[in-house]
Amino acid sequence: MERQQIEQIVADVLMELKETTVPASQHSMIPVSVSARHVHLSPQHIEALFGKEYELTKQMDLSQPGQFASNETIIIAGPKGSLQHVRVYGPSRRSTQAEISRTDAIKIGIRPPIRQSGDIAGSAPFTLIGPAGSVSLTEGLQIAQAHIHMSPRDAQNFGVTNGDFVSVEIRGERPLTIHQVLIRVSDRFRLEMHIDTDEANAGFIRSGAPGRIVPGQAVDRLRW
Amino acid sequence: MERQQIEQIVADVLMELKETTVPASQHSMIPVSVSARHVHLSPQHIEALFGKEYELTKQMDLSQPGQFASNETIIIAGPKGSLQHVRVYGPSRRSTQAEISRTDAIKIGIRPPIRQSGDIAGSAPFTLIGPAGSVSLTEGLQIAQAHIHMSPRDAQNFGVTNGDFVSVEIRGERPLTIHQVLIRVSDRFRLEMHIDTDEANAGFIRSGAPGRIVPGQAVDRLRW
C-alpha cells in the first residue's frame, strides 16, 4: 500500500503540473483508433530477424500518413510466455520498440512502463524472434500512453499545444473517461486518438468511436 | 457507424435517466477490488461437473461476507477457444453464471452483454467443462458491470440509493474515470467497488487502490 500511495502522490503532482483546462466552447469529436500490439524495427533488426537485405512489405496503410502495417509478424518473448504473430509496422525506425498492453505484459511476465512512442530510454527489456533469427534488447518494450495526433490547425481549434495533457470521454455501452491523454501536434498528423486494447476493452470501444475532450475538467481540480 | 450512433443515443438517454449527481461534500474513498474471471454454479451443475454429491471446498474467503473462492476450477469453452482454470466461487447459487472480461470473450469468440450479477436472462450461451462432465447452457455468460457494494449506512453517507449510477475516478499511473457504476446496497455488504481485469489493466489498478465517486459530475450533464 505504501508504494501505491507514493505512486499516487507523484501522479497527482505531475497531473497538476501538466493537465490542461480546455475552454468549454471547444468540444468537437475526435475519432478513436484502437492500436493492437505491434513493433517498430530498426533496419539492422529487420535484417537480424528476417534475413540480410530483407525489406518489409506493405499489407495496408495506417491512418497516419506514411505509416503502414507490414505483412511481417514476429514473436515477443518474456520470462513467462510469448506473444505470437505480433505485427511489424513500417517504415523502419532508428530504434526498435514494441508496444503491448498490460494484459499482454502480465501474460509474458514483464512490467513495461507506460511511455510516449519513441521515448525508449529505461523501458523494459525483451526478446524478439523472427524467421531468420532472434534479438534480445535491454530496452524498447512499453505500454503506449493514450495520445491524440493532430495538426497545428486542430490544436488551435481545441485550444491545446503539443505536450499538453487532456481528459477524453468516450461514451457507449460502457462509458469511460481516460485522463492524462497526451496531445501530439505535427503538420504530418491527422486528427485521431490512439488507445490500446485494454482501454478499448474496458470501454467496449471500437475504432471509429468518437472521443471528446472534457471541457474545463482538468483532473487536478478534483481534490482527494 | 450507424449502429454505433444508435447505441450511443440509447446510452445517452439511459444515462440521463439513471445517473446520480452526488453532492460535492461527500467524497470518501472506496477500496477497489479487481475480479478475475469466475463462475457461480447451481447445486445440480456442481454435480454435473464434479460428480454426484460433490461439495465445493473453500480456498479463501472473499471480501463480501459468506462468499468464498473454492479450490475448484473449470473450463469455459466457446466457438473460438477456451479459458482454462476458471475459479469457481461459492456457495452455490440458484442459477449458474460466469463473469469474464471482454478480452476473454474475444479470445473464445463470444459476445456476452454487460450485466449486473444475477441478471442472467438473455445473456450469452456457453459451455462449462469439469472433471466429471460438461454442461452447455443457453444463457449465463456475461461481462460484469462495475458496481459498488455498500451498507445502508454507507449509502446514506454517500447520498446514493440502491440502483443509482455514479462515476468513479481511480487515480494512479494511468488515471481513469469509470462511468455508469451501479450502486448495490445491502446490510450484508462491505464497502467495496468491483471492476474486472480489463478495467484494471486499462487503469493499472491493483486491488486496494482507492476510488472516489466524482461529486456533482453526472455524465448526462456533459453535452455532446
Interface residues (C-beta under 8 A of the other chain):
Chain A: M1 Q4 E7 Q8 A11 D12 M15 H27 M29 S101 R102 T103 I106 I114 Q145 S167 E169 R171 G172 E173 R174 P175 L176 T177 I178 H179 Q180 T197 D198 E199 N201 A202 G203 F204 R206 G208 A209 P210 R212 V214 Q217 V219 L222 W224
Chain B: M1 Q4 E7 Q8 A11 D12 M15 M29 S101 R102 T103 I106 I114 Q145 S167 E169 R171 G172 E173 R174 P175 L176 T177 I178 H179 Q180 T197 D198 E199 N201 A202 G203 F204 R206 G208 A209 P210 R212 V214 Q217 V219 L222 W224
